[in-house]
Amino acid sequence: PADQTADISLFWRALLPVEQEYSVSLQLVDENGYRFGQDDSFHPADLPVTRWQDGQYARDLHRIKVLPGTPPGEYRLVVYAYETAGDRRLEIVNQAGLPTGVAYELGTIAISQPSRHPDPGEMAIVKTQTGVGASPILAQDVQLLGFDLASTTVETGGTLPLTLYWLTPSTPAGNTEVALYLACDQQAVVSRIQLPQHLSPGLEWQSGQILRADQALPVPALGKEGQPLEEDDCAVMLDFQGWQEKDSVQVSLSPVTLTAPARDFSEPNMKHLIGINLGGVATLAGYDLDESHIQAGGVLAFDLYWRPEETDQVSYTIFAQLLGADGRILAQQDQLPVMGKRPTSGWVRGEYISDPYQLMIPPDATQGNYQLIVGMYDSQTGKRLQILGEDQDAIVLSESILIQPAEN
């Protein structure tokens, strides 16, 4: 039931002495990646991992409290391990020693109706005022209690997370159809999504039921004519269609400012040309690397130059790794392009994106040659993009990054 807590025990084993602190996050997510419960253990098994002994087992208890109003259905249990200080998620490594992503799915949990529906006062709703009043009744036995809006600014190619809170005082006499859309002053409707039936009040809903509908309104990079969208003043709108014609209404939820990034379609000067295509999404045109000899404790700095091949709605994460001869990761940086400022979902074919990175080399790094690789993955699934036409999911920039001992 949605009003109960799920107790889950994870069992860990240290494979070697751990020199850095790591934490564990266990999350309850739906098929779209929306999170409906989370519990983090900053010291798994109540013991800093740096104190674990090689081969030691540890029991790590998590208590997942499901968010009030969570819709009934199947949810995934996903676990992450991340650096306590920097939040970087650790790679999952398969039996061949190759990294396969950052998320591990434990299984699924079926969430059913709560034994008692929450009261409206128990819901932490941020906004209740709409264009037709506060917490409006949109049809008989259908009330929009309010909504949460993550931001009132969204960039083209981004998404606008939004949560609606519904209340049905009694079971509705019919089904409804609900849509969300972004209407702009100069460019009309630039985005629209239809809510699935189970998130739209209807005949299957119970008396007194409160349900949260988590959605993300995607804002494309391109308009209907294939041209990049421009900055504009917009509004998030709710299109409510009741089972009676008199109950159909358009509700303004909130004003939103649409922004657009500066784009550069001229080819930059690159010291190293690459020209490798990742999954048909983007080509790594080249990179700049000033220093290939780095002292332990230093920083390996380089710039990547991406050329989009298409506009993709998925926002991919870039990974950059420095690998030893044994395949182990010495240093790593995962980020959305340009330190989060230029997500791939906002890229336009033909432009160039300059993407800087800095890998921090541990002070106790072993002297020797290391391999520098980069690639992309979907953070929701952990799946990497393949090099087009090859069975590889990482681009090798250099085989000879030399790490030297730090000077005393």
C-alpha positions as CSV (number, residue, x, y, z in Angstrom):
1,P,0.0,0.0,0.0
2,A,1.1,3.5,-0.8
3,D,0.9,4.7,2.8
4,Q,3.3,2.1,4.1
5,T,7.1,2.0,4.3
6,A,9.2,-0.6,2.4
7,D,12.2,-2.0,4.3
8,I,15.0,-3.1,2.0
9,S,18.4,-4.5,3.0
10,L,21.4,-4.3,0.7
11,F,24.4,-6.5,1.2
12,W,27.8,-5.1,0.2
13,R,31.3,-6.6,0.1
14,A,34.5,-4.6,-0.1
15,L,36.7,-5.9,-2.9
16,L,39.8,-4.0,-1.7
17,P,40.6,-1.4,0.9
18,V,38.5,1.7,0.0
19,E,40.3,5.1,0.2
20,Q,37.4,7.4,-0.5
21,E,34.0,7.9,1.2
22,Y,31.0,6.6,-0.8
23,S,27.3,6.8,-0.1
24,V,24.4,4.8,-1.4
25,S,21.1,6.0,-2.8
26,L,18.1,3.7,-3.2
27,Q,15.2,5.1,-5.3
28,L,11.7,4.2,-6.3
29,V,11.1,5.4,-9.8
30,D,8.4,4.8,-12.5
31,E,8.9,3.9,-16.1
32,N,9.7,7.5,-17.0
33,G,12.3,8.0,-14.3
34,Y,10.1,10.1,-12.0
35,R,11.1,9.5,-8.4
36,F,8.4,8.5,-5.8
37,G,10.6,7.5,-2.9
38,Q,14.2,7.7,-1.9
39,D,16.5,6.8,1.0
40,D,20.2,7.5,1.1
41,S,22.8,6.0,3.5
42,F,25.7,8.4,3.7
43,H,27.6,5.7,5.6
44,P,26.4,2.4,4.3
45,A,25.8,-0.1,7.1
46,D,26.5,2.9,9.5
47,L,30.2,2.6,8.9
48,P,32.4,4.8,6.8
49,V,33.5,2.7,3.8
50,T,37.1,3.7,4.4
51,R,37.0,1.6,7.5
52,W,35.8,-1.5,5.7
53,Q,38.2,-4.4,5.4
54,D,39.0,-6.2,2.2
55,G,36.4,-8.9,1.8
56,Q,34.2,-7.6,4.6
57,Y,30.4,-7.9,4.2
58,A,28.0,-5.2,5.4
59,R,24.2,-5.0,5.7
60,D,22.8,-1.7,4.6
61,L,19.1,-1.1,5.6
62,H,17.0,1.3,3.7
63,R,13.4,2.5,4.5
64,I,11.6,3.8,1.5
65,K,8.6,6.0,2.3
66,V,6.3,6.4,-0.7
67,L,5.3,9.9,-1.5
68,P,1.6,10.7,-0.6
69,G,-0.7,10.5,-3.6
70,T,1.6,8.1,-5.5
71,P,-0.4,6.4,-8.3
72,P,-0.9,2.6,-8.0
73,G,1.3,0.6,-10.3
74,E,4.7,-1.1,-10.9
75,Y,7.8,0.9,-9.8
76,R,11.5,0.1,-10.2
77,L,14.0,0.0,-7.4
78,V,17.3,1.5,-8.6
79,V,20.5,1.8,-6.6
80,Y,23.4,4.2,-7.1
81,A,26.7,4.5,-5.3
82,Y,28.2,8.0,-5.3
83,E,31.1,10.0,-3.9
84,T,30.0,11.5,-0.7
85,A,31.9,14.7,-1.3
86,G,31.4,15.2,-5.0
87,D,28.1,13.3,-5.9
88,R,29.8,11.6,-8.8
89,R,28.2,8.2,-9.4
90,L,30.3,5.1,-9.6
91,E,30.4,3.0,-12.8
92,I,29.0,-0.5,-12.7
93,V,31.5,-3.0,-14.1
94,N,30.6,-6.3,-15.7
95,Q,32.4,-9.6,-15.5
96,A,34.8,-8.5,-18.2
97,G,35.8,-5.5,-16.2
98,L,34.1,-3.1,-18.6
99,P,31.9,-0.2,-17.3
100,T,28.2,-0.6,-18.2
101,G,26.5,2.5,-16.6
102,V,25.9,4.1,-13.2
103,A,22.4,2.7,-12.3
104,Y,21.6,-0.9,-11.1
105,E,18.0,-2.0,-11.1
106,L,17.3,-4.4,-8.2
107,G,13.7,-5.3,-9.3
108,T,10.2,-3.9,-9.2
109,I,7.7,-3.2,-6.4
110,A,3.9,-3.1,-6.9
111,I,2.3,0.0,-5.2
112,S,-1.4,-0.4,-4.4
113,Q,-4.0,2.1,-3.1
114,P,-3.3,3.3,0.4
115,S,-5.3,2.0,3.3
116,R,-6.3,5.6,3.9
117,H,-6.1,8.4,1.4
118,P,-4.2,11.5,2.6
119,D,-6.1,14.6,3.6
120,P,-5.5,17.7,1.3
121,G,-3.8,19.4,4.3
122,E,-1.2,16.7,4.4
123,M,0.0,17.4,0.9
124,A,3.0,19.8,0.5
125,I,1.6,21.6,-2.5
126,V,3.6,24.7,-3.6
127,K,1.1,26.5,-5.8
128,T,-2.7,26.5,-5.5
129,Q,-3.6,29.7,-7.4
130,T,-4.5,29.3,-11.1
131,G,-6.0,31.5,-13.8
132,V,-9.5,30.4,-12.7
133,G,-8.9,30.7,-9.0
134,A,-7.4,28.8,-6.1
135,S,-7.7,25.0,-6.1
136,P,-10.5,25.1,-8.8
137,I,-13.3,22.5,-9.1
138,L,-13.1,21.7,-12.9
139,A,-16.0,19.3,-13.0
140,Q,-18.4,17.6,-10.6
141,D,-16.2,15.6,-8.1
142,V,-12.9,16.7,-9.8
143,Q,-10.8,19.3,-8.1
144,L,-7.3,20.5,-9.0
145,L,-5.8,21.1,-5.5
146,G,-2.7,22.7,-7.0
147,F,0.6,22.1,-8.7
148,D,4.4,22.2,-8.2
149,L,6.5,23.9,-10.9
150,A,10.2,23.4,-10.7
151,S,11.1,26.7,-12.4
152,T,9.5,29.6,-14.2
153,T,12.3,29.6,-16.8
154,V,13.0,27.0,-19.4
155,E,15.6,26.8,-22.2
156,T,14.8,25.4,-25.6
157,G,15.7,21.7,-25.6
158,G,15.0,21.5,-21.9
159,T,12.1,20.1,-19.9
160,L,9.7,21.8,-17.5
161,P,9.0,19.4,-14.6
162,L,5.5,19.8,-13.2
163,T,3.3,17.9,-10.7
164,L,-0.5,18.2,-10.6
165,Y,-2.5,17.3,-7.5
166,W,-6.0,15.9,-8.1
167,L,-8.8,15.3,-5.6
168,T,-12.0,13.3,-6.4
169,P,-14.4,13.9,-3.4
170,S,-16.6,11.2,-4.9
171,T,-16.0,8.8,-7.8
172,P,-16.5,10.9,-11.1
173,A,-19.4,10.1,-13.3
174,G,-17.2,9.9,-16.4
175,N,-13.6,9.9,-17.7
176,T,-11.6,13.1,-18.4
177,E,-8.9,14.0,-20.8
178,V,-6.1,16.2,-19.6
179,A,-3.2,17.8,-21.5
180,L,-0.5,20.3,-20.7
181,Y,1.0,22.7,-23.2
182,L,3.3,25.7,-23.4
183,A,1.7,28.7,-25.2
184,C,4.0,31.6,-26.2
185,D,3.3,35.2,-27.2
186,Q,5.3,35.1,-30.5
187,Q,5.5,31.4,-31.4
188,A,2.1,30.1,-30.3
189,V,2.0,26.5,-28.9
190,V,5.6,25.1,-28.8
191,S,5.0,22.0,-26.8
192,R,2.0,19.8,-25.8
193,I,1.7,16.5,-23.9
194,Q,-1.4,14.3,-23.2
195,L,-1.6,12.9,-19.7
196,P,-2.1,9.1,-19.6
197,Q,-5.5,7.9,-18.6
198,H,-4.5,6.7,-15.2
199,L,-3.3,10.2,-14.3
200,S,-6.5,11.8,-15.5
201,P,-9.5,11.7,-13.1
202,G,-12.1,9.1,-14.2
203,L,-14.5,6.3,-13.4
204,E,-11.8,4.1,-11.8
205,W,-10.9,6.7,-9.2
206,Q,-12.0,6.2,-5.6
207,S,-14.0,8.5,-3.4
208,G,-11.7,10.9,-1.5
209,Q,-8.7,9.9,-3.6
210,I,-5.8,12.3,-3.9
211,L,-3.3,11.5,-6.7
212,R,-0.1,13.3,-7.9
213,A,0.6,13.4,-11.6
214,D,4.3,13.9,-12.2
215,Q,5.1,15.1,-15.8
216,A,7.8,16.8,-17.7
217,L,6.8,19.2,-20.4
218,P,9.5,18.9,-23.1
219,V,10.4,22.1,-24.9
220,P,11.9,21.3,-28.3
221,A,15.0,23.0,-29.7
222,L,13.2,23.5,-33.1
223,G,9.9,24.9,-34.0
224,K,7.3,23.5,-36.4
225,E,9.2,24.9,-39.4
226,G,12.4,23.3,-38.4
227,Q,14.0,26.6,-37.2
228,P,15.5,27.0,-33.7
229,L,13.0,28.4,-31.2
230,E,13.7,31.9,-29.9
231,E,13.3,33.6,-26.6
232,D,9.6,34.3,-25.7
233,D,7.1,35.0,-22.9
234,C,4.9,31.9,-22.4
235,A,2.4,30.3,-20.1
236,V,1.9,26.7,-18.9
237,M,-1.6,25.8,-19.8
238,L,-3.9,23.0,-18.6
239,D,-6.4,21.6,-21.2
240,F,-9.2,19.9,-19.2
241,Q,-11.9,18.0,-21.1
242,G,-14.7,16.7,-18.9
243,W,-17.3,14.1,-19.7
244,Q,-19.8,16.9,-20.3
245,E,-19.1,19.7,-22.8
246,K,-19.7,22.4,-20.1
247,D,-16.8,21.0,-18.1
248,S,-14.2,21.6,-20.7
249,V,-11.8,24.5,-19.8
250,Q,-8.4,25.9,-20.5
251,V,-6.6,26.8,-17.3
252,S,-3.5,29.1,-17.1
253,L,-1.2,27.7,-14.4
254,S,1.9,29.9,-14.5
255,P,3.8,32.4,-16.7
256,V,7.1,31.0,-18.0
257,T,10.1,32.6,-19.7
258,L,11.5,30.7,-22.7
259,T,15.2,31.2,-23.2
260,A,17.5,30.1,-26.1
261,P,21.3,29.5,-26.1
262,A,23.7,31.3,-28.3
263,R,24.7,29.0,-31.2
264,D,28.0,28.9,-33.2
265,F,27.8,27.2,-36.6
266,S,31.4,28.0,-37.6
267,E,34.0,25.2,-37.3
268,P,36.5,25.9,-34.5
269,N,40.2,25.4,-34.7
270,M,41.0,22.0,-33.2
271,K,44.4,20.6,-32.4
272,H,43.3,17.0,-32.8
273,L,40.7,15.9,-35.3
274,I,38.5,12.9,-34.5
275,G,35.3,12.8,-36.6
276,I,33.7,9.8,-34.8
277,N,29.9,9.6,-34.7
278,L,28.1,8.4,-31.5
279,G,24.8,6.7,-32.2
280,G,23.8,9.1,-35.0
281,V,23.3,11.8,-32.3
282,A,26.5,13.8,-32.5
283,T,30.0,13.6,-33.9
284,L,33.1,14.3,-31.8
285,A,34.8,16.6,-34.3
286,G,38.0,16.9,-32.3
287,Y,39.6,18.0,-29.1
288,D,42.3,20.2,-27.6
289,L,44.8,18.7,-25.1
290,D,47.7,20.9,-24.1
291,E,49.6,18.6,-21.7
292,S,49.8,14.8,-22.0
293,H,52.4,14.6,-19.1
294,I,50.7,15.2,-15.8
295,Q,52.1,15.0,-12.3
296,A,50.2,13.0,-9.7
297,G,47.9,15.4,-7.8
298,G,47.6,17.6,-10.9
299,V,44.8,18.3,-13.3
300,L,44.3,16.9,-16.9
301,A,42.5,19.7,-18.8
302,F,41.1,19.3,-22.3
303,D,38.3,20.6,-24.5
304,L,35.9,18.5,-26.6
305,Y,34.2,19.8,-29.8
306,W,30.9,18.2,-30.6
307,R,28.9,18.6,-33.9
308,P,25.3,17.5,-33.5
309,E,23.9,15.2,-36.3
310,E,20.3,15.5,-35.1
311,T,18.1,17.0,-32.5
312,D,17.4,14.3,-29.9
313,Q,14.9,14.7,-27.0
314,V,17.2,12.6,-24.7
315,S,19.6,14.6,-22.6
316,Y,22.8,12.6,-22.6
317,T,25.5,12.7,-20.0
318,I,29.2,12.9,-21.2
319,F,31.7,10.8,-19.4
320,A,35.5,11.3,-19.5
321,Q,37.7,8.6,-17.9
322,L,41.4,8.0,-17.5
323,L,42.1,4.3,-17.4
324,G,45.1,2.3,-16.3
325,A,46.5,-0.7,-18.1
326,D,44.3,-2.9,-16.0
327,G,41.2,-1.1,-17.1
328,R,40.6,0.5,-13.7
329,I,39.4,4.1,-13.6
330,L,42.1,6.5,-12.2
331,A,40.1,9.7,-12.8
332,Q,36.6,10.5,-14.1
333,Q,34.3,13.3,-14.8
334,D,30.6,12.9,-15.7
335,Q,28.5,15.9,-16.7
336,L,25.9,17.4,-19.0
337,P,27.8,19.2,-21.8
338,V,29.4,22.6,-21.0
339,M,29.1,22.0,-17.2
340,G,25.3,21.5,-17.5
341,K,24.7,24.6,-19.6
342,R,24.1,22.9,-23.0
343,P,22.2,19.7,-22.7
344,T,22.2,17.5,-25.9
345,S,18.4,17.8,-26.1
346,G,18.9,21.5,-27.1
347,W,21.6,20.8,-29.8
348,V,20.8,21.8,-33.4
349,R,22.3,20.0,-36.4
350,G,25.4,21.8,-37.8
351,E,26.4,23.9,-34.7
352,Y,29.5,23.3,-32.7
353,I,29.7,22.9,-28.9
354,S,32.9,23.5,-27.1
355,D,32.9,21.3,-24.0
356,P,35.7,21.7,-21.3
357,Y,36.8,19.1,-18.8
358,Q,39.2,18.8,-15.9
359,L,40.2,15.4,-14.5
360,M,41.7,15.5,-11.0
361,I,44.6,13.1,-10.8
362,P,45.0,11.5,-7.3
363,P,48.2,12.5,-5.5
364,D,49.1,8.8,-5.0
365,A,48.6,7.8,-8.7
366,T,51.0,5.2,-9.9
367,Q,53.5,6.3,-12.5
368,G,52.8,5.1,-16.1
369,N,50.8,5.6,-19.3
370,Y,47.0,5.9,-19.1
371,Q,44.3,5.8,-21.7
372,L,41.9,8.8,-22.0
373,I,38.3,7.9,-23.3
374,V,35.0,9.8,-23.6
375,G,31.5,8.9,-24.5
376,M,27.8,9.5,-23.8
377,Y,25.1,7.7,-21.9
378,D,21.5,8.1,-20.9
379,S,21.5,8.9,-17.2
380,Q,17.9,7.4,-16.8
381,T,18.9,4.0,-18.1
382,G,22.8,4.0,-17.8
383,K,23.0,2.9,-21.5
384,R,25.8,4.2,-23.5
385,L,25.7,5.4,-27.1
386,Q,27.6,3.1,-29.5
387,I,30.1,4.4,-32.1
388,L,28.2,4.3,-35.4
389,G,29.1,1.1,-37.3
390,E,31.2,-0.3,-34.5
391,D,30.7,-2.5,-31.4
392,Q,32.3,0.1,-29.1
393,D,30.8,2.6,-26.7
394,A,33.8,4.9,-25.9
395,I,36.1,7.0,-28.0
396,V,39.8,6.8,-27.3
397,L,41.4,10.2,-27.3
398,S,44.9,9.1,-26.3
399,E,46.7,6.0,-25.3
400,S,49.7,7.8,-23.8
401,I,48.7,10.1,-21.0
402,L,51.8,9.9,-18.8
403,I,51.4,10.3,-15.1
404,Q,54.6,11.2,-13.3
405,P,55.3,11.2,-9.5
406,A,54.5,14.4,-7.7
407,E,57.5,16.6,-6.9
408,N,58.3,16.7,-3.2
